[in-house]
Amino acid sequence: MVKISEINNQNPWWKYGKDFVKYDRHLSKAKGDLLFFERRELETSRENIYIIRGCRQIGKTTYLKEWIYKLIENEFNPRRILYLSLDFFTSRRELRNALSYFMDANREAQNLYVFLDEITTLKDWNLELKYLWDSGITKKAHLIATGSSGGALRRKGEFLPGRGLEGNEYYLKPLTFRDFTIQTTELIRSSIESKELYDALERLKNIIKKVTINLEWNLDKIFKTVNIILPFKKELEYLFRIYLITGGFPGVINEHLRNRFANKMEFIDSATAEIFVRNILGDVVKQGKQETFARRILREIIDKYGAKYTFSKLARNVEVSHVTFIDYLELLEFSLILLILHAYDFNKQSIKFKGGKKVYFQDPFIYYALKSSLTGADVNEVIAKTQEDEEALSKLIEGIVSSHLSMTLEKPLMKERETFLWFYYDTRGREIDNVMKLNESFIGIEVKYQRKVSPEDILRIPQIKKYIILSKEDVEFQEKILIVPIEIFLSLLPKSHHNL
């Protein structure tokens, strides 16, 4: 049975109110860092269950603790807020006892908050959420749960129909380049000696907060919006070079900027990468999988990064069955580690299930950390070599673009990535990096991170009426093709409502 003292320890606001921040390891560390990254606030109501999916080290616990802090700051009674880290629980009975303790202490209250962190660490967690709903607790409590194991969240979440979960699942993913630009610019400005760059970054930040693009717009409207930001190409290029090192993990961004300001040679502490990899592989083992197979599969993905291949071929390469290979890939994809792009068949108007696939990581840092672990090279060596290798960097950027595009429209279960984002290849093997379905029309988006780009650099097919080529330098607009620098495009791309 979980001890009352443990419940009290996990809820320091019962004792200190909003001053709990001083004693909370997660929130005090995050708020004491160079930058505290703001996320979109989630509006909740009673009678519903909310689930936030996110991989390890992305800041789910910090997000919940900041939410609690804001509730108390707005004069919500701290004794009516319960936070439980399920890492400390061994059974559903322990969780139920803890909830009963809290509910008994708040018998008369009609508006409570219950935060269940890393709920997928508990076996049959979905049955406990079902119990909370069926017993009527959610009639008086906002119920929010987080989880890193996306496979468990997705599979078992499907067993909660009609219990307020529909439409209430959200992602907490690495920061997009737009988020990164808006939230790091002020700090980066403080370390810059160039007065011109200092002033330009301030203007960029103020403008970019007000401007976004919608891929459903016609290309003329997108081009006009691009032109608003185009004068800041040099500044965005400077920021994008930093983003290519850090990716969107808040802790990694802070660590790199700290090293950068101190004029240290290393990009990222190797221990940060090691901890991340241990967490990934630890979650794989917790799901009943073998770490050896996971390592083999991840090594194969890195060796063929961004290439087109069939899963059956990769399965043979790593000497596992086709079924086992797909099982591991799905686990890593649902845990928001991998991003799998299927090819689209315009004749059948569906995915080519037996066709070639492309597999990317959700964020550059995941690529660096895993490659470091699997090859034995220091993570800073991996980063440096990737930056110097034009082909490797181009493939990494392809993954960044696909990840960003997925975040523009996705909505858990109802609008997953495979319903609107694919790639395309014809019988001659020619490809389009990204094909998106926007309502009933298609747009092709090609990454050409190279010096010279022209409209002829993209495959044209009758089913796609407009194309965007993402370049390194060039800008051009024709009737059906827009060429735009990649950092400008990404800085203008918004996230869906279900990405926090």
Long-range contacts (C-beta under 8 A, 24 or more apart in sequence): 1-93, 1-94, 1-97, 2-88, 2-89, 2-94, 2-95, 2-97, 2-98, 4-101, 6-88, 7-84, 7-98, 7-101, 7-102, 10-83, 10-84, 10-85, 10-88, 11-81, 11-82, 11-83, 13-68, 13-72, 13-78, 13-81, 14-78, 14-79, 17-72, 17-78, 18-69, 18-72, 18-73, 18-78, 20-69, 20-72, 20-78, 21-69, 24-65, 26-61, 26-62, 26-65, 27-62, 27-65, 27-66, 27-69, 30-59, 30-62, 30-66, 30-250, 33-250, 33-251, 33-254, 34-187, 34-254, 34-257, 34-258, 35-183, 35-184, 35-187, 35-250, 35-253, 35-254, 35-257, 37-175, 37-179, 37-183, 37-250, 37-253, 38-183, 39-63, 39-172, 39-500, 40-495, 40-499, 40-500, 41-67, 41-70, 42-67, 42-144, 42-170, 42-500, 44-142, 44-144, 44-168, 45-142, 46-111, 46-138, 46-139, 46-140, 46-141, 46-142, 47-138, 47-139, 47-164, 48-138, 48-142, 48-143, 48-164, 48-165, 48-168, 49-129, 49-132, 49-133, 49-138, 49-143, 49-145, 49-160, 49-163, 49-164, 49-165, 49-168, 50-142, 50-143, 50-144, 50-145, 50-165, 50-168, 50-169, 50-170, 51-119, 51-144, 51-145, 51-146, 51-147, 51-153, 51-157, 51-165, 51-168, 51-169, 51-170, 51-412, 52-144, 52-145, 52-146, 52-147, 52-169, 52-170, 52-171, 52-172, 52-500, 53-146, 53-147, 53-150, 53-153, 53-169, 53-170, 53-171, 53-172, 53-336, 53-412, 54-146, 54-148, 54-171, 54-172, 54-173, 54-336, 55-148, 55-150, 55-173, 55-280, 55-335, 55-336, 55-337, 55-362, 55-366, 56-148, 56-276, 56-279, 56-280, 56-283, 57-249, 57-251, 57-275, 57-276, 57-279, 58-172, 58-173, 58-174, 58-249, 58-250, 58-336, 59-172, 59-250, 59-251, 60-117, 60-118, 60-146, 60-148, 60-172, 61-85, 61-117, 61-118, 61-146, 62-250, 63-146, 63-172, 63-500, 64-115, 64-117, 64-144, 64-146, 67-115, 67-144, 68-113, 68-115, 71-113, 76-113, 77-109, 79-105, 79-106, 80-106, 80-109, 80-111, 80-112, 80-113, 81-112, 81-113, 81-115, 82-112, 82-113, 82-114, 82-115, 83-115, 83-117, 84-114, 84-115, 84-116, 84-117, 85-117, 85-118, 86-116, 86-117, 86-118, 86-119, 86-120, 86-121, 86-122, 86-125, 87-117, 87-118, 87-121, 89-121, 89-122, 91-122, 91-123, 92-122, 92-123, 92-124, 92-125, 92-127, 92-128, 95-122, 95-128, 96-128, 96-131, 99-132, 99-137, 103-137, 109-140, 110-140, 111-140, 111-141, 111-142, 112-140, 112-141, 112-142, 113-141, 113-142, 113-144, 114-141, 114-142, 114-143, 114-144, 115-144, 115-145, 115-146, 116-143, 116-144, 116-145, 116-146, 117-145, 117-146, 118-146, 118-147, 118-148, 119-145, 119-146, 119-147, 120-147, 120-148, 120-149, 120-152, 120-153, 120-156, 121-149, 121-286, 124-156, 125-152, 125-156, 126-156, 126-157, 126-159, 126-160, 129-160, 129-163, 129-165, 130-159, 130-160, 130-163, 133-160, 133-163, 133-164, 134-163, 138-164, 146-172, 148-279, 148-283, 148-335, 149-283, 149-286, 149-287, 149-334, 149-335, 150-331, 150-333, 150-334, 150-335, 150-336, 151-287, 151-330, 151-331, 151-334, 151-335, 152-287, 153-334, 154-334, 154-412, 154-413, 157-413, 158-413, 167-411, 167-414, 169-412, 169-413, 169-498, 170-412, 170-498, 170-499, 170-500, 171-336, 171-407, 171-410, 171-412, 171-498, 171-499, 171-500, 172-500, 173-248, 173-336, 173-362, 173-363, 173-407, 173-499, 174-247, 174-248, 174-249, 174-362, 174-363, 174-365, 175-248, 175-249, 175-250, 175-253, 176-248, 176-404, 176-407, 176-490, 176-493, 176-495, 177-239, 177-240, 177-243, 177-248, 177-400, 177-404, 177-487, 177-490, 177-491, 177-493, 178-208, 178-212, 178-490, 178-491, 178-492, 178-493, 178-494, 178-495, 179-248, 179-495, 180-239, 180-243, 180-246, 180-248, 180-253, 181-205, 181-208, 181-236, 181-239, 181-491, 182-208, 182-209, 184-239, 184-242, 184-253, 184-257, 185-239, 187-257, 188-239, 188-242, 188-257, 191-260, 191-261, 197-235, 197-238, 200-232, 200-234, 200-235, 201-235, 203-232, 204-229, 204-232, 204-235, 204-236, 207-232, 208-232, 208-491, 208-492, 211-492, 212-492, 212-493, 212-494, 213-489, 213-492, 213-493, 213-494, 214-494, 215-408, 215-436, 215-438, 215-443, 216-438, 216-439, 218-466, 219-466, 219-468, 219-477, 219-479, 219-480, 219-481, 219-482, 220-477, 222-468, 222-482, 222-484, 223-477, 223-482, 223-484, 225-492, 226-475, 226-482, 226-484, 226-488, 226-489, 226-492, 229-488, 229-491, 229-492, 230-475, 230-488, 233-485, 233-487, 233-488, 236-485, 236-487, 236-488, 236-491, 237-485, 237-487, 239-487, 240-486, 240-487, 240-490, 243-364, 244-364, 244-387, 244-393, 244-396, 244-397, 244-400, 245-364, 245-383, 245-387, 246-364, 246-365, 247-363, 247-364, 247-365, 247-366, 247-368, 248-363, 248-365, 249-363, 249-365, 252-365, 265-380, 266-380, 267-379, 267-380, 267-383, 267-384, 268-365, 268-368, 268-379, 268-380, 268-383, 270-372, 270-378, 270-379, 270-380, 272-369, 272-379, 273-365, 273-368, 273-369, 273-372, 273-373, 273-379, 274-369, 274-373, 276-365, 276-366, 276-369, 277-369, 277-370, 277-372, 277-373, 280-332, 280-335, 280-337, 280-370, 283-335, 284-328, 284-331, 284-332, 287-331, 289-327, 289-328, 289-331, 293-318, 293-320, 293-324, 293-328, 294-328, 294-332, 295-374, 296-320, 297-325, 297-328, 297-329, 298-332, 298-370, 298-374, 299-374, 301-338, 301-359, 302-367, 302-370, 302-371, 302-374, 305-359, 305-360, 305-367, 305-392, 305-395, 305-396, 305-399, 306-358, 306-360, 306-395, 306-396, 306-398, 306-399, 307-358, 308-343, 308-356, 308-357, 308-358, 308-423, 308-425, 308-431, 309-356, 309-357, 310-354, 310-355, 310-356, 310-357, 311-357, 329-359, 336-362, 337-361, 337-362, 337-366, 338-362, 339-399, 339-402, 339-403, 339-406, 339-417, 340-418, 341-402, 341-421, 341-422, 341-423, 341-434, 342-418, 342-422, 342-423, 343-422, 343-423, 343-424, 343-425, 344-422, 344-423, 344-424, 344-435, 346-424, 346-461, 346-463, 351-418, 351-422, 355-425, 356-425, 358-402, 358-423, 360-398, 360-399, 360-402, 360-403, 361-399, 362-403, 363-400, 363-403, 364-396, 364-399, 364-400, 367-396, 367-399, 390-449, 390-450, 393-449, 394-447, 394-449, 394-450, 397-447, 397-449, 397-486, 398-433, 398-447, 400-490, 401-433, 401-434, 401-445, 401-447, 401-470, 401-486, 401-490, 402-433, 402-434, 404-490, 404-493, 405-434, 405-436, 405-445, 405-493, 407-495, 407-496, 407-499, 408-493, 408-494, 408-495, 408-496, 409-436, 409-496, 410-496, 410-498, 410-499, 411-496, 411-497, 411-498, 412-498, 424-459, 424-461, 426-459, 426-461, 430-459, 431-459, 432-458, 432-459, 432-461, 432-464, 435-464, 441-465, 441-466, 443-467, 443-468, 444-468, 445-469, 445-470, 446-470, 447-486, 448-472, 449-486, 453-483, 454-483, 455-481, 455-483
